[in-house]
Amino acid sequence: MDKQVRQALGGKKRSSPTAAAALRHAVLSVTAGVKPAYLYDQGTCRAVDLATAVSLCRVQPSLAAPAADGDSGPQPDLAVLELVQAADDSAADDGWSGIEPADKAKVIAALFVVERGIFHRHLQHLGRLFAPINGGGGSANGDGGSLEHCDSESPDPFVLPLPVVVDASGESPHEAGPDKTEPLGSALAGLSHAVQSSATDLGQDTAHHVPIVSVVAQPEWPLAAVVGALLGYPVVYTTSPDGRTCLSGRDLQLWELRCAGGIADSGCGETIRPDGFAQPITAFTVPAALVEAPRVAEATAAWRQLVLEKVAASTSLADPDVRVTTVNYPSVSL
């Protein structure tokens, strides 16, 4: 199965056994609700290729614990979210370019794998958190939407306190003020609206196909912070317009969750056992100078408790290990 996944991701030149295993573990973690989204950043992969690879991962019996009657249960409702930075000014005003983007020149800003029900509720949660900051009275995401195709037994959404926004665009990192947090809230509301606009285009038959949702990232969006919020990070960064930061050469506290994934014995889905390989599931950094700040400490502690609870409740992930180390990189761009 991994060979087929590698071929879908672009063949030997652009994929590897490590990339295939990482994607398989990522699908497990997203399906279990351990993270609200997975950012695919290995190689130059098209959204359609990633969707094909995810569909191959999804049909593996390791993604659902066998029921008492031997049935492996419902398949996860996965999708690929494509953030596009248009290379011209032809992007739609509402940020939506359809399920199959036009063949116009474009730059892929980010590719995500999401479980639609969990991700929809994650967007709703973020909307409620940022609504008071943006002067709203409730959820910025509304009640419906294309991502709300979730089974009643889907894991609970990835619910964390409001992420701490760190301004890394100046001389030293510091907690951001409203001039940075308000654009992030507006961007998340716009992205949620664009995603919901796909409701009539995605259709309902996703039993064998992983749909692609393509959203145009508007120029004013703080993209690094948006990506961090979508990934469920408790701390996110805003940067200078060109992506440069003041994090280079500074001590950063690296938080990393590693887990062993579940694979089916003999490929028949009869039992689930840990595969013995601890894969990095998610990771983020915090400037060392801010780790003891009250809001940062509260946010990271809440993240740690949540991911450990999610893994404990999962039938396909085991042996969680949250590692906290200090790193220092000579160059940091986001």
C-alpha positions, 0 to 999 in steps of 0.5 A, a space after each residue: 500500500 505504501 508503494 501506491 501512496 508514493 506513486 500517487 505523491 509523485 513517484 520516487 523522485 518526489 516521494 519516499 517511504 518516509 513520506 508515505 509513512 508520515 502521510 499514513 500517520 497524519 491521516 490516522 491523527 486527523 481521523 482521531 481528532 488529535 490535530 484539526 488538520 495536517 499540513 503536507 509540506 513534503 515535495 511538490 505535490 498537486 492537490 489532486 495527487 495528495 487527494 489520491 494518496 489520502 484515499 489510498 490511506 483511508 481504505 486501509 483497515 487501520 483507520 477504524 477499530 473493528 466493531 463487534 460484528 467484524 465490520 470496520 465501521 464508517 470510513 473517515 470523511 476526509 478532504 484536501 484543503 488547498 490554499 492558493 495565492 493567485 498569480 494574477 488579479 482574477 481571483 473571485 472577490 469572495 476568495 472562492 475558486 471552486 472545487 476544481 480550480 481553474 487552470 490559471 497560473 497560481 501558487 500553492 500556499 499550503 495543502 492540508 488534509 482534514 476530516 471534514 466534520 472535525 475541521 468544520 467544528 474547529 473553524 466554528 470554534 475559532 470563529 467564536 473565539 475571535 468574534 469578540 476581538 472583531 466586534 462580532 456577537 457570535 460565530 463567524 462561521 454560521 451554522 451550515 457548510 460543506 465540511 459539516 458532513 460528519 457522523 454522530 460518532 466523530 471525535 469531538 472538535 479540537 477545542 483550545 483557548 484562543 491561540 496566543 498571537 506572537 508578533 515576530 515582525 519587529 526587533 524582538 518577539 512579543 504578544 501581539 496587539 489588536 492590530 495583529 489579532 484582528 486581521 487574523 480573525 478576519 482572515 479565519 472568518 473569510 476562509 470559513 465563508 469560502 469553505 462553506 461556499 463549496 457546499 453545493 460543489 462537493 456533492 455527497 458521494 465521498 465514499 471512494 473519492 477525497 474531495 478537494 476544496 480550493 480557497 484563494 488566500 487574500 493578500 491581506 491575510 497573515 498567512 503564517 498565523 492562519 496556518 498555525 491556527 488551522 493546525 491547532 497550534 496554541 501559539 501562532 506567529 505574525 511576520 513581516 510582509 515578506 515572511 521574515 522574522 526576528 526569530 533567527 538566532 533566538 532560543 525557541 522552545 520546541 513542543 513536539 507530539 510523537 505517537 506510534 500508529 496502528 496497522 492491521 495484522 496481516 492486512 486483513 483488519 482483524 486486529 490493530 497493533 502499534 507499528 512500533 515507529 514513533 512518528 512526529 504528529 505535530 510540532 510548534 515553537 514558542 520564543 523562550 523569552 515568552 514561555 513563562 508569560 501567563 497566557 502562553 503557559 496556559 495555552 501550551 498546558 491546555 494543548 498538552 492536556 488535549 492532545 494526550 486525551 485525544 490519543 488516549 481515546 484513539 483506537 489507532 494511535 498509541 504511546 504518546 510522547 510530548 517532547 519539549 526541547 530548546 532549539 536555536 536556528 540561524 535562519 527562521 522564515 515563515 
